[in-house]
Amino acid sequence: MSPAVLEALGDVVQNKSSEGYPGARYHSCCANIDEIEQLCQTRALKAFNLDPAEWGVNVQPMSGSNANLYVYSALIECHDRIMGLDLAHGGHLTHGYRKGKKKISMVSKYFETLPYYLDSKTGIIDYDHLETLAEQYQPRIIVAGTSAYSRLIDYGRIKQISSKIGAYLMSDISHISGLIAAGLVPSPFGHSDIVTSSTAKLLQGPRGGIIFYRKGPKHTGIGSVEDAINASVFPGHQSSPHNNTTAALSVALHQALTPEFKEYQKRVLLNAKALADGLIGLGYTLASGGTETHLILLDLRPHGIDGARVERVLEMLGVASNKNVLHGDTSAIEPSGLRIGSPAMTARGLGSSDFTEIAKFVDRAIGVTKKLNALAEEQAKRAGEKEPGNLKYFMQVIEEDANHKSMIRELRAEISTWIEQVTRH
Ligand SMILES: *Cc1c(COP(=O)(O)O)cnc(C)c1O
């Protein structure tokens, strides 16, 4: 986030309690707080080009995760059904993740949940299968949204399915809200009843959540969607809002309306593409074959290595990435995917040619990982270990290499020198 957003986040409005909504507070002396929250609401609608007669917004949820729970609780009863993209296929925990009978996300404890999936051949959401499942399962809410998916979502297709069975369509745009605000990827608003988002990702705002709801005649059984959502946030789940977060979000949403923001989001897309092309050029396979968003999912299966090992080596090189489960994986501890996004390094001013260089560094890091992994296995075998492929031997060997030997130390120094050069303005 920008220094201006950070500054607002540390503002003294943090000290004011203000339960309720603008014009209807349970605490006195909230005139300034009301102004901040109303400004935030106005800017949120404007940032996503929404007509205030058609859409309303609640800016109080404390995170994207909470926002999702508040929506489910507002619209449906306990044990009503929800469908969302499976976690291992790119969905989010809060879309109802459970592992068989084991309820991992509490959403799956309060509600009944059934996942839908990617097409295992293409790596794209299997909309036809979703339709079949939804017709059988009859969920009350279908969630459209992803955390680890590099393709665009066909909201129109999911709307068609949700309409057919009379379910709400909730789109969770947490990852791509910045791209949507900038008008660079298809917007879900035309098709959705509800749109939720974390505000701390591509929107470049503070950690928080936001809920957009379509106004109108649709009733939940306990009142309008608007009333149900607002009552679910307060007093249903929260009391005093985090006013410093609201203030910071107002600043971020103001920035989202500037040409610089749009330019940044464009570069995010171009840079992710450059990273994808660079890796494909070096012989790598990407889940779904490429990217149309801000991230790539590297499929490490053909390289005989996993995301956990590569993530750790990259970490030792000073590079942040994210091991990621790919469909077909059985272990979340040693998954076969690696997720890399372009937003952070784009915010530091890097361009397409720099991302081509990053692809080369990732390739070299994978090479180092493979070498050290072979070394670890060899040592474990020599020591008579029962499971020489165990992750712990690898972790010991790379620790040694980073501290006393050469491979990681040298590459780390090279990356460090490079990044200093390319981020020097
Ligand atoms: C990150 C994310 C969330 C959760 O947002 P937080 O603000 O971190 O709680 C919810 N949904 C999706 C799709 C996400 O990617």
The ligand as a Gaussian input file, in Angstrom:
#p B3LYP/6-31G(d) Opt

LIG

0 1
 C       -7.514000     -13.638000       0.593000
 C       -8.860000     -14.098000       0.279000
 C       -9.886000     -14.007000       1.230000
 C       -9.624000     -13.596000       2.650000
 O       -9.265000     -12.289000       2.782000
 P       -8.593000     -11.797000       4.162000
 O       -8.781000     -10.331000       4.082000
 O       -7.183000     -12.254000       4.132000
 O       -9.366000     -12.420000       5.269000
 C      -11.153000     -14.399000       0.873000
 N      -11.418000     -14.850000      -0.364000
 C      -10.462000     -14.969000      -1.297000
 C      -10.844000     -15.457000      -2.655000
 C       -9.155000     -14.608000      -1.009000
 O       -8.205000     -14.751000      -1.933000

